[in-house]
Amino acid sequence: MQGTIANFDPETRSGSLLLDDGTPLAFGADAFNRSGLRLLRLGQRVTVESDATGVVWRVLIPGVA
């Protein structure tokens, strides 16, 4: 799934995004930590991987390994 970062708190390392269909989706620090990223910016495009229950497992920047 892809979307755009709506908010990100660098202290808690959690935030939310808007999926391409407009659905809001929150992610926690664990999902951000699995990404290997250091920071996310508002409006940044991301890809999210989720588990079978729909919980975000990892947040990735498209094209960045």
PDB file of N, CA, C, O and CB in Angstrom:
ATOM      1  N   MET A   1       0.845  -1.171   0.000  1.00  0.00           N
ATOM      2  CA  MET A   1       0.000   0.000   0.000  1.00  0.00           C
ATOM      3  C   MET A   1       0.892   1.237   0.000  1.00  0.00           C
ATOM      4  O   MET A   1       1.983   1.233   0.571  1.00  0.00           O
ATOM      5  CB  MET A   1      -0.962  -0.004   1.218  1.00  0.00           C
ATOM      6  N   GLN A   2       0.421   2.268  -0.634  1.00  0.00           N
ATOM      7  CA  GLN A   2       1.173   3.517  -0.652  1.00  0.00           C
ATOM      8  C   GLN A   2       0.309   4.653  -0.143  1.00  0.00           C
ATOM      9  O   GLN A   2      -0.920   4.612  -0.210  1.00  0.00           O
ATOM     10  CB  GLN A   2       1.684   3.826  -2.063  1.00  0.00           C
ATOM     11  N   GLY A   3       0.990   5.673   0.370  1.00  0.00           N
ATOM     12  CA  GLY A   3       0.303   6.847   0.856  1.00  0.00           C
ATOM     13  C   GLY A   3       1.267   7.989   1.091  1.00  0.00           C
ATOM     14  O   GLY A   3       2.416   7.954   0.653  1.00  0.00           O
ATOM     15  N   THR A   4       0.783   9.001   1.789  1.00  0.00           N
ATOM     16  CA  THR A   4       1.537  10.228   2.046  1.00  0.00           C
ATOM     17  C   THR A   4       1.544  10.488   3.547  1.00  0.00           C
ATOM     18  O   THR A   4       0.510  10.385   4.207  1.00  0.00           O
ATOM     19  CB  THR A   4       0.927  11.443   1.273  1.00  0.00           C
ATOM     20  N   ILE A   5       2.701  10.822   4.075  1.00  0.00           N
ATOM     21  CA  ILE A   5       2.824  11.087   5.510  1.00  0.00           C
ATOM     22  C   ILE A   5       1.974  12.297   5.888  1.00  0.00           C
ATOM     23  O   ILE A   5       2.128  13.378   5.320  1.00  0.00           O
ATOM     24  CB  ILE A   5       4.308  11.321   5.901  1.00  0.00           C
ATOM     25  N   ALA A   6       1.072  12.101   6.857  1.00  0.00           N
ATOM     26  CA  ALA A   6       0.213  13.180   7.356  1.00  0.00           C
ATOM     27  C   ALA A   6       0.823  13.820   8.595  1.00  0.00           C
ATOM     28  O   ALA A   6       0.726  15.033   8.783  1.00  0.00           O
ATOM     29  CB  ALA A   6      -1.197  12.650   7.673  1.00  0.00           C
ATOM     30  N   ASN A   7       1.453  13.006   9.442  1.00  0.00           N
ATOM     31  CA  ASN A   7       2.172  13.543  10.602  1.00  0.00           C
ATOM     32  C   ASN A   7       3.193  12.525  11.060  1.00  0.00           C
ATOM     33  O   ASN A   7       3.030  11.320  10.865  1.00  0.00           O
ATOM     34  CB  ASN A   7       1.196  13.901  11.760  1.00  0.00           C
ATOM     35  N   PHE A   8       4.253  13.035  11.677  1.00  0.00           N
ATOM     36  CA  PHE A   8       5.314  12.185  12.202  1.00  0.00           C
ATOM     37  C   PHE A   8       5.951  12.902  13.375  1.00  0.00           C
ATOM     38  O   PHE A   8       6.315  14.073  13.277  1.00  0.00           O
ATOM     39  CB  PHE A   8       6.373  11.845  11.108  1.00  0.00           C
ATOM     40  N   ASP A   9       6.084  12.189  14.489  1.00  0.00           N
ATOM     41  CA  ASP A   9       6.710  12.741  15.686  1.00  0.00           C
ATOM     42  C   ASP A   9       8.069  12.061  15.868  1.00  0.00           C
ATOM     43  O   ASP A   9       8.121  10.883  16.220  1.00  0.00           O
ATOM     44  CB  ASP A   9       5.798  12.542  16.952  1.00  0.00           C
ATOM     45  N   PRO A  10       9.170  12.787  15.633  1.00  0.00           N
ATOM     46  CA  PRO A  10      10.490  12.170  15.739  1.00  0.00           C
ATOM     47  C   PRO A  10      10.834  11.699  17.152  1.00  0.00           C
ATOM     48  O   PRO A  10      11.675  10.816  17.320  1.00  0.00           O
ATOM     49  CB  PRO A  10      11.534  13.141  15.273  1.00  0.00           C
ATOM     50  N   GLU A  11      10.196  12.275  18.162  1.00  0.00           N
ATOM     51  CA  GLU A  11      10.472  11.840  19.537  1.00  0.00           C
ATOM     52  C   GLU A  11       9.850  10.485  19.837  1.00  0.00           C
ATOM     53  O   GLU A  11      10.495   9.624  20.436  1.00  0.00           O
ATOM     54  CB  GLU A  11       9.954  12.873  20.532  1.00  0.00           C
ATOM     55  N   THR A  12       8.594  10.286  19.424  1.00  0.00           N
ATOM     56  CA  THR A  12       7.940   9.001  19.660  1.00  0.00           C
ATOM     57  C   THR A  12       8.179   8.026  18.514  1.00  0.00           C
ATOM     58  O   THR A  12       7.932   6.828  18.648  1.00  0.00           O
ATOM     59  CB  THR A  12       6.448   9.201  19.863  1.00  0.00           C
ATOM     60  N   ARG A  13       8.667   8.551  17.375  1.00  0.00           N
ATOM     61  CA  ARG A  13       8.938   7.761  16.168  1.00  0.00           C
ATOM     62  C   ARG A  13       7.676   7.088  15.634  1.00  0.00           C
ATOM     63  O   ARG A  13       7.732   5.983  15.093  1.00  0.00           O
ATOM     64  CB  ARG A  13      10.003   6.703  16.460  1.00  0.00           C
ATOM     65  N   SER A  14       6.548   7.758  15.789  1.00  0.00           N
ATOM     66  CA  SER A  14       5.277   7.243  15.286  1.00  0.00           C
ATOM     67  C   SER A  14       4.575   8.341  14.504  1.00  0.00           C
ATOM     68  O   SER A  14       4.949   9.511  14.577  1.00  0.00           O
ATOM     69  CB  SER A  14       4.379   6.730  16.448  1.00  0.00           C
ATOM     70  N   GLY A  15       3.558   7.949  13.760  1.00  0.00           N
ATOM     71  CA  GLY A  15       2.845   8.938  12.980  1.00  0.00           C
ATOM     72  C   GLY A  15       1.672   8.331  12.255  1.00  0.00           C
ATOM     73  O   GLY A  15       1.163   7.276  12.636  1.00  0.00           O
ATOM     74  N   SER A  16       1.246   9.010  11.200  1.00  0.00           N
ATOM     75  CA  SER A  16       0.137   8.510  10.402  1.00  0.00           C
ATOM     76  C   SER A  16       0.330   8.949   8.959  1.00  0.00           C
ATOM     77  O   SER A  16       1.103   9.856   8.652  1.00  0.00           O
ATOM     78  CB  SER A  16      -1.221   9.011  10.956  1.00  0.00           C
ATOM     79  N   LEU A  17      -0.401   8.272   8.091  1.00  0.00           N
ATOM     80  CA  LEU A  17      -0.361   8.619   6.685  1.00  0.00           C
ATOM     81  C   LEU A  17      -1.762   8.540   6.127  1.00  0.00           C
ATOM     82  O   LEU A  17      -2.662   7.968   6.743  1.00  0.00           O
ATOM     83  CB  LEU A  17       0.596   7.698   5.906  1.00  0.00           C
ATOM     84  N   LEU A  18      -1.938   9.119   4.957  1.00  0.00           N
ATOM     85  CA  LEU A  18      -3.178   8.993   4.210  1.00  0.00           C
ATOM     86  C   LEU A  18      -2.889   8.077   3.039  1.00  0.00           C
ATOM     87  O   LEU A  18      -2.029   8.363   2.207  1.00  0.00           O
ATOM     88  CB  LEU A  18      -3.726  10.388   3.734  1.00  0.00           C
ATOM     89  N   LEU A  19      -3.619   6.967   2.983  1.00  0.00           N
ATOM     90  CA  LEU A  19      -3.468   6.056   1.852  1.00  0.00           C
ATOM     91  C   LEU A  19      -3.985   6.744   0.593  1.00  0.00           C
ATOM     92  O   LEU A  19      -4.665   7.767   0.675  1.00  0.00           O
ATOM     93  CB  LEU A  19      -4.224   4.716   2.103  1.00  0.00           C
ATOM     94  N   ASP A  20      -3.667   6.194  -0.546  1.00  0.00           N
ATOM     95  CA  ASP A  20      -4.067   6.809  -1.814  1.00  0.00           C
ATOM     96  C   ASP A  20      -5.587   6.939  -1.959  1.00  0.00           C
ATOM     97  O   ASP A  20      -6.068   7.794  -2.703  1.00  0.00           O
ATOM     98  CB  ASP A  20      -3.516   6.000  -2.971  1.00  0.00           C
ATOM     99  N   ASP A  21      -6.341   6.095  -1.252  1.00  0.00           N
ATOM    100  CA  ASP A  21      -7.804   6.200  -1.314  1.00  0.00           C
ATOM    101  C   ASP A  21      -8.363   7.171  -0.268  1.00  0.00           C
ATOM    102  O   ASP A  21      -9.580   7.303  -0.135  1.00  0.00           O
ATOM    103  CB  ASP A  21      -8.430   4.822  -1.121  1.00  0.00           C
ATOM    104  N   GLY A  22      -7.469   7.858   0.481  1.00  0.00           N
ATOM    105  CA  GLY A  22      -7.875   8.844   1.478  1.00  0.00           C
ATOM    106  C   GLY A  22      -8.062   8.290   2.876  1.00  0.00           C
ATOM    107  O   GLY A  22      -8.377   9.044   3.797  1.00  0.00           O
ATOM    108  N   THR A  23      -7.878   6.993   3.056  1.00  0.00           N
ATOM    109  CA  THR A  23      -8.031   6.368   4.363  1.00  0.00           C
ATOM    110  C   THR A  23      -6.841   6.700   5.252  1.00  0.00           C
ATOM    111  O   THR A  23      -5.699   6.507   4.835  1.00  0.00           O
ATOM    112  CB  THR A  23      -8.184   4.849   4.221  1.00  0.00           C
ATOM    113  N   PRO A  24      -7.076   7.198   6.474  1.00  0.00           N
ATOM    114  CA  PRO A  24      -5.956   7.437   7.399  1.00  0.00           C
ATOM    115  C   PRO A  24      -5.465   6.114   7.981  1.00  0.00           C
ATOM    116  O   PRO A  24      -6.251   5.196   8.214  1.00  0.00           O
ATOM    117  CB  PRO A  24      -6.379   8.403   8.540  1.00  0.00           C
ATOM    118  N   LEU A  25      -4.168   6.030   8.211  1.00  0.00           N
ATOM    119  CA  LEU A  25      -3.569   4.823   8.760  1.00  0.00           C
ATOM    120  C   LEU A  25      -2.428   5.225   9.680  1.00  0.00           C
ATOM    121  O   LEU A  25      -1.496   5.910   9.259  1.00  0.00           O
ATOM    122  CB  LEU A  25      -3.070   3.876   7.632  1.00  0.00           C
ATOM    123  N   ALA A  26      -2.501   4.801  10.933  1.00  0.00           N
ATOM    124  CA  ALA A  26      -1.464   5.135  11.913  1.00  0.00           C
ATOM    125  C   ALA A  26      -0.387   4.057  11.919  1.00  0.00           C
ATOM    126  O   ALA A  26      -0.643   2.899  11.591  1.00  0.00           O
ATOM    127  CB  ALA A  26      -2.075   5.295  13.328  1.00  0.00           C
ATOM    128  N   PHE A  27       0.819   4.460  12.299  1.00  0.00           N
ATOM    129  CA  PHE A  27       1.899   3.495  12.482  1.00  0.00           C
ATOM    130  C   PHE A  27       2.661   3.853  13.758  1.00  0.00           C
ATOM    131  O   PHE A  27       2.797   5.023  14.115  1.00  0.00           O
ATOM    132  CB  PHE A  27       2.855   3.476  11.243  1.00  0.00           C
ATOM    133  N   GLY A  28       3.145   2.828  14.424  1.00  0.00           N
ATOM    134  CA  GLY A  28       3.858   3.021  15.676  1.00  0.00           C
ATOM    135  C   GLY A  28       5.361   3.025  15.488  1.00  0.00           C
ATOM    136  O   GLY A  28       5.869   2.870  14.377  1.00  0.00           O
ATOM    137  N   ALA A  29       6.059   3.203  16.592  1.00  0.00           N
ATOM    138  CA  ALA A  29       7.517   3.267  16.578  1.00  0.00           C
ATOM    139  C   ALA A  29       8.140   1.977  16.061  1.00  0.00           C
ATOM    140  O   ALA A  29       9.153   2.019  15.363  1.00  0.00           O
ATOM    141  CB  ALA A  29       8.039   3.566  17.969  1.00  0.00           C
ATOM    142  N   ASP A  30       7.549   0.830  16.392  1.00  0.00           N
ATOM    143  CA  ASP A  30       8.111  -0.442  15.920  1.00  0.00           C
ATOM    144  C   ASP A  30       8.146  -0.501  14.400  1.00  0.00           C
ATOM    145  O   ASP A  30       9.146  -0.925  13.820  1.00  0.00           O
ATOM    146  CB  ASP A  30       7.301  -1.622  16.468  1.00  0.00           C
ATOM    147  N   ALA A  31       7.064  -0.080  13.746  1.00  0.00           N
ATOM    148  CA  ALA A  31       7.007  -0.081  12.285  1.00  0.00           C
ATOM    149  C   ALA A  31       8.051   0.872  11.704  1.00  0.00           C
ATOM    150  O   ALA A  31       8.712   0.549  10.717  1.00  0.00           O
ATOM    151  CB  ALA A  31       5.599   0.311  11.801  1.00  0.00           C
ATOM    152  N   PHE A  32       8.197   2.045  12.321  1.00  0.00           N
ATOM    153  CA  PHE A  32       9.198   2.998  11.834  1.00  0.00           C
ATOM    154  C   PHE A  32      10.604   2.449  12.050  1.00  0.00           C
ATOM    155  O   PHE A  32      11.449   2.555  11.161  1.00  0.00           O
ATOM    156  CB  PHE A  32       9.042   4.362  12.541  1.00  0.00           C
ATOM    157  N   ASN A  33      10.863   1.869  13.207  1.00  0.00           N
ATOM    158  CA  ASN A  33      12.191   1.336  13.513  1.00  0.00           C
ATOM    159  C   ASN A  33      12.592   0.222  12.548  1.00  0.00           C
ATOM    160  O   ASN A  33      13.770   0.101  12.210  1.00  0.00           O
ATOM    161  CB  ASN A  33      12.230   0.816  14.946  1.00  0.00           C
ATOM    162  N   ARG A  34      11.642  -0.587  12.101  1.00  0.00           N
ATOM    163  CA  ARG A  34      11.940  -1.654  11.139  1.00  0.00           C
ATOM    164  C   ARG A  34      12.332  -1.108   9.769  1.00  0.00           C
ATOM    165  O   ARG A  34      12.914  -1.828   8.958  1.00  0.00           O
ATOM    166  CB  ARG A  34      10.739  -2.575  10.995  1.00  0.00           C
ATOM    167  N   SER A  35      12.021   0.144   9.510  1.00  0.00           N
ATOM    168  CA  SER A  35      12.306   0.734   8.200  1.00  0.00           C
ATOM    169  C   SER A  35      13.784   1.036   8.006  1.00  0.00           C
ATOM    170  O   SER A  35      14.270   1.048   6.875  1.00  0.00           O
ATOM    171  CB  SER A  35      11.506   2.002   8.019  1.00  0.00           C
ATOM    172  N   GLY A  36      14.506   1.280   9.101  1.00  0.00           N
ATOM    173  CA  GLY A  36      15.893   1.697   8.993  1.00  0.00           C
ATOM    174  C   GLY A  36      16.048   3.172   8.656  1.00  0.00           C
ATOM    175  O   GLY A  36      17.166   3.649   8.460  1.00  0.00           O
ATOM    176  N   LEU A  37      14.932   3.903   8.587  1.00  0.00           N
ATOM    177  CA  LEU A  37      14.967   5.332   8.280  1.00  0.00           C
ATOM    178  C   LEU A  37      15.269   6.130   9.536  1.00  0.00           C
ATOM    179  O   LEU A  37      15.156   5.628  10.654  1.00  0.00           O
ATOM    180  CB  LEU A  37      13.634   5.792   7.661  1.00  0.00           C
ATOM    181  N   ARG A  38      15.655   7.381   9.331  1.00  0.00           N
ATOM    182  CA  ARG A  38      15.929   8.262  10.459  1.00  0.00           C
ATOM    183  C   ARG A  38      14.846   9.307  10.669  1.00  0.00           C
ATOM    184  O   ARG A  38      14.657   9.792  11.784  1.00  0.00           O
ATOM    185  CB  ARG A  38      17.250   8.944  10.263  1.00  0.00           C
ATOM    186  N   LEU A  39      14.131   9.656   9.603  1.00  0.00           N
ATOM    187  CA  LEU A  39      13.155  10.743   9.673  1.00  0.00           C
ATOM    188  C   LEU A  39      12.171  10.610   8.527  1.00  0.00           C
ATOM    189  O   LEU A  39      12.502  10.070   7.472  1.00  0.00           O
ATOM    190  CB  LEU A  39      13.854  12.123   9.634  1.00  0.00           C
ATOM    191  N   LEU A  40      10.972  11.098   8.736  1.00  0.00           N
ATOM    192  CA  LEU A  40       9.967  11.222   7.675  1.00  0.00           C
ATOM    193  C   LEU A  40       9.489  12.664   7.653  1.00  0.00           C
ATOM    194  O   LEU A  40       9.396  13.311   8.696  1.00  0.00           O
ATOM    195  CB  LEU A  40       8.765  10.229   7.893  1.00  0.00           C
ATOM    196  N   ARG A  41       9.189  13.162   6.466  1.00  0.00           N
ATOM    197  CA  ARG A  41       8.699  14.534   6.303  1.00  0.00           C
ATOM    198  C   ARG A  41       7.211  14.511   5.954  1.00  0.00           C
ATOM    199  O   ARG A  41       6.733  13.578   5.310  1.00  0.00           O
ATOM    200  CB  ARG A  41       9.507  15.284   5.204  1.00  0.00           C
ATOM    201  N   LEU A  42       6.496  15.527   6.377  1.00  0.00           N
ATOM    202  CA  LEU A  42       5.099  15.668   5.985  1.00  0.00           C
ATOM    203  C   LEU A  42       4.998  15.706   4.473  1.00  0.00           C
ATOM    204  O   LEU A  42       5.790  16.382   3.815  1.00  0.00           O
ATOM    205  CB  LEU A  42       4.475  16.935   6.604  1.00  0.00           C
ATOM    206  N   GLY A  43       4.045  14.995   3.919  1.00  0.00           N
ATOM    207  CA  GLY A  43       3.841  14.970   2.477  1.00  0.00           C
ATOM    208  C   GLY A  43       4.714  13.973   1.736  1.00  0.00           C
ATOM    209  O   GLY A  43       4.577  13.819   0.522  1.00  0.00           O
ATOM    210  N   GLN A  44       5.604  13.297   2.437  1.00  0.00           N
ATOM    211  CA  GLN A  44       6.503  12.336   1.804  1.00  0.00           C
ATOM    212  C   GLN A  44       5.745  11.078   1.412  1.00  0.00           C
ATOM    213  O   GLN A  44       4.923  10.578   2.181  1.00  0.00           O
ATOM    214  CB  GLN A  44       7.669  11.984   2.741  1.00  0.00           C
ATOM    215  N   ARG A  45       6.021  10.561   0.210  1.00  0.00           N
ATOM    216  CA  ARG A  45       5.414   9.323  -0.264  1.00  0.00           C
ATOM    217  C   ARG A  45       6.073   8.150   0.434  1.00  0.00           C
ATOM    218  O   ARG A  45       7.295   8.107   0.575  1.00  0.00           O
ATOM    219  CB  ARG A  45       5.542   9.190  -1.801  1.00  0.00           C
ATOM    220  N   VAL A  46       5.259   7.199   0.870  1.00  0.00           N
ATOM    221  CA  VAL A  46       5.781   6.003   1.510  1.00  0.00           C
ATOM    222  C   VAL A  46       4.992   4.781   1.051  1.00  0.00           C
ATOM    223  O   VAL A  46       3.865   4.883   0.568  1.00  0.00           O
ATOM    224  CB  VAL A  46       5.727   6.139   3.043  1.00  0.00           C
ATOM    225  N   THR A  47       5.618   3.643   1.216  1.00  0.00           N
ATOM    226  CA  THR A  47       4.971   2.353   1.053  1.00  0.00           C
ATOM    227  C   THR A  47       4.919   1.724   2.431  1.00  0.00           C
ATOM    228  O   THR A  47       5.887   1.800   3.189  1.00  0.00           O
ATOM    229  CB  THR A  47       5.727   1.437   0.018  1.00  0.00           C
ATOM    230  N   VAL A  48       3.798   1.105   2.760  1.00  0.00           N
ATOM    231  CA  VAL A  48       3.696   0.431   4.051  1.00  0.00           C
ATOM    232  C   VAL A  48       3.428  -1.047   3.829  1.00  0.00           C
ATOM    233  O   VAL A  48       2.698  -1.444   2.920  1.00  0.00           O
ATOM    234  CB  VAL A  48       2.583   1.062   4.922  1.00  0.00           C
ATOM    235  N   GLU A  49       4.039  -1.839   4.683  1.00  0.00           N
ATOM    236  CA  GLU A  49       3.764  -3.266   4.715  1.00  0.00           C
ATOM    237  C   GLU A  49       2.972  -3.526   5.980  1.00  0.00           C
ATOM    238  O   GLU A  49       3.314  -3.007   7.042  1.00  0.00           O
ATOM    239  CB  GLU A  49       5.083  -4.125   4.667  1.00  0.00           C
ATOM    240  N   SER A  50       1.914  -4.326   5.882  1.00  0.00           N
ATOM    241  CA  SER A  50       1.103  -4.621   7.052  1.00  0.00           C
ATOM    242  C   SER A  50       0.993  -6.128   7.256  1.00  0.00           C
ATOM    243  O   SER A  50       1.233  -6.915   6.340  1.00  0.00           O
ATOM    244  CB  SER A  50      -0.291  -3.996   6.914  1.00  0.00           C
ATOM    245  N   ASP A  51       0.626  -6.512   8.475  1.00  0.00           N
ATOM    246  CA  ASP A  51       0.448  -7.931   8.765  1.00  0.00           C
ATOM    247  C   ASP A  51      -0.977  -8.346   8.386  1.00  0.00           C
ATOM    248  O   ASP A  51      -1.737  -7.544   7.843  1.00  0.00           O
ATOM    249  CB  ASP A  51       0.734  -8.233  10.271  1.00  0.00           C
ATOM    250  N   ALA A  52      -1.328  -9.580   8.669  1.00  0.00           N
ATOM    251  CA  ALA A  52      -2.634 -10.115   8.286  1.00  0.00           C
ATOM    252  C   ALA A  52      -3.797  -9.382   8.951  1.00  0.00           C
ATOM    253  O   ALA A  52      -4.915  -9.398   8.436  1.00  0.00           O
ATOM    254  CB  ALA A  52      -2.704 -11.581   8.630  1.00  0.00           C
ATOM    255  N   THR A  53      -3.541  -8.740  10.093  1.00  0.00           N
ATOM    256  CA  THR A  53      -4.609  -8.014  10.792  1.00  0.00           C
ATOM    257  C   THR A  53      -4.723  -6.562  10.334  1.00  0.00           C
ATOM    258  O   THR A  53      -5.623  -5.848  10.777  1.00  0.00           O
ATOM    259  CB  THR A  53      -4.368  -8.056  12.291  1.00  0.00           C
ATOM    260  N   GLY A  54      -3.826  -6.116   9.456  1.00  0.00           N
ATOM    261  CA  GLY A  54      -3.856  -4.741   8.965  1.00  0.00           C
ATOM    262  C   GLY A  54      -2.967  -3.786   9.734  1.00  0.00           C
ATOM    263  O   GLY A  54      -2.910  -2.602   9.405  1.00  0.00           O
ATOM    264  N   VAL A  55      -2.267  -4.276  10.759  1.00  0.00           N
ATOM    265  CA  VAL A  55      -1.350  -3.434  11.530  1.00  0.00           C
ATOM    266  C   VAL A  55      -0.096  -3.183  10.685  1.00  0.00           C
ATOM    267  O   VAL A  55       0.463  -4.108  10.097  1.00  0.00           O
ATOM    268  CB  VAL A  55      -0.980  -4.106  12.905  1.00  0.00           C
ATOM    269  N   VAL A  56       0.330  -1.933  10.635  1.00  0.00           N
ATOM    270  CA  VAL A  56       1.511  -1.577   9.843  1.00  0.00           C
ATOM    271  C   VAL A  56       2.743  -2.240  10.445  1.00  0.00           C
ATOM    272  O   VAL A  56       3.036  -2.077  11.629  1.00  0.00           O
ATOM    273  CB  VAL A  56       1.698  -0.033   9.781  1.00  0.00           C
ATOM    274  N   TRP A  57       3.452  -2.984   9.619  1.00  0.00           N
ATOM    275  CA  TRP A  57       4.642  -3.717  10.032  1.00  0.00           C
ATOM    276  C   TRP A  57       5.902  -2.904   9.752  1.00  0.00           C
ATOM    277  O   TRP A  57       6.841  -2.915  10.548  1.00  0.00           O
ATOM    278  CB  TRP A  57       4.713  -5.070   9.317  1.00  0.00           C
ATOM    279  N   ARG A  58       5.923  -2.189   8.606  1.00  0.00           N
ATOM    280  CA  ARG A  58       7.103  -1.421   8.229  1.00  0.00           C
ATOM    281  C   ARG A  58       6.711  -0.283   7.301  1.00  0.00           C
ATOM    282  O   ARG A  58       5.785  -0.413   6.500  1.00  0.00           O
ATOM    283  CB  ARG A  58       8.151  -2.324   7.558  1.00  0.00           C
ATOM    284  N   VAL A  59       7.420   0.833   7.413  1.00  0.00           N
ATOM    285  CA  VAL A  59       7.214   2.016   6.566  1.00  0.00           C
ATOM    286  C   VAL A  59       8.462   2.181   5.714  1.00  0.00           C
ATOM    287  O   VAL A  59       9.576   2.223   6.236  1.00  0.00           O
ATOM    288  CB  VAL A  59       6.928   3.317   7.425  1.00  0.00           C
ATOM    289  N   LEU A  60       8.276   2.274   4.407  1.00  0.00           N
ATOM    290  CA  LEU A  60       9.406   2.368   3.486  1.00  0.00           C
ATOM    291  C   LEU A  60       9.233   3.547   2.541  1.00  0.00           C
ATOM    292  O   LEU A  60       8.114   3.975   2.261  1.00  0.00           O
ATOM    293  CB  LEU A  60       9.561   1.069   2.688  1.00  0.00           C
ATOM    294  N   ILE A  61      10.348   4.062   2.057  1.00  0.00           N
ATOM    295  CA  ILE A  61      10.318   5.087   1.012  1.00  0.00           C
ATOM    296  C   ILE A  61      10.495   4.361  -0.318  1.00  0.00           C
ATOM    297  O   ILE A  61      11.481   3.649  -0.505  1.00  0.00           O
ATOM    298  CB  ILE A  61      11.442   6.191   1.229  1.00  0.00           C
ATOM    299  N   PRO A  62       9.546   4.533  -1.249  1.00  0.00           N
ATOM    300  CA  PRO A  62       9.657   3.839  -2.541  1.00  0.00           C
ATOM    301  C   PRO A  62      10.984   4.152  -3.228  1.00  0.00           C
ATOM    302  O   PRO A  62      11.382   5.311  -3.338  1.00  0.00           O
ATOM    303  CB  PRO A  62       8.489   4.229  -3.461  1.00  0.00           C
ATOM    304  N   GLY A  63      11.653   3.109  -3.684  1.00  0.00           N
ATOM    305  CA  GLY A  63      12.912   3.279  -4.395  1.00  0.00           C
ATOM    306  C   GLY A  63      14.144   3.334  -3.515  1.00  0.00           C
ATOM    307  O   GLY A  63      15.266   3.381  -4.019  1.00  0.00           O
ATOM    308  N   VAL A  64      13.945   3.329  -2.191  1.00  0.00           N
ATOM    309  CA  VAL A  64      15.075   3.359  -1.259  1.00  0.00           C
ATOM    310  C   VAL A  64      15.151   2.001  -0.577  1.00  0.00           C
ATOM    311  O   VAL A  64      14.196   1.558   0.060  1.00  0.00           O
ATOM    312  CB  VAL A  64      14.927   4.517  -0.203  1.00  0.00           C
ATOM    313  N   ALA A  65      16.293   1.351  -0.718  1.00  0.00           N
ATOM    314  CA  ALA A  65      16.423   0.008  -0.130  1.00  0.00           C
ATOM    315  C   ALA A  65      16.740   0.078   1.343  1.00  0.00           C
ATOM    316  O   ALA A  65      16.883  -0.958   1.993  1.00  0.00           O
ATOM    317  CB  ALA A  65      17.501  -0.791  -0.846  1.00  0.00           C
TER     318      ALA A  65
END
